[in-house]
């Protein structure tokens, strides 16, 4: 939740449909950043 607040602490959209979509977009961005930062280790033969 703290990372969510770093992107923005309030909703910027006025319409209800857009207000429900905005957090989903933020979560998708956070998930992408997280996936880029996770190391993938592979065993060496």
MOWO-V680537 format. One record per pair of residues at least 12 apart in sequence whose C-alpha atoms are under 6 Angstrom apart, sorted by the first residue. I is the first residue (numbers start at 0). J is the second residue. Records with the same first field share a line. If there is no record, write none. Layout:
BEGIN
I = J, J
END
This chain:
BEGIN
none
END
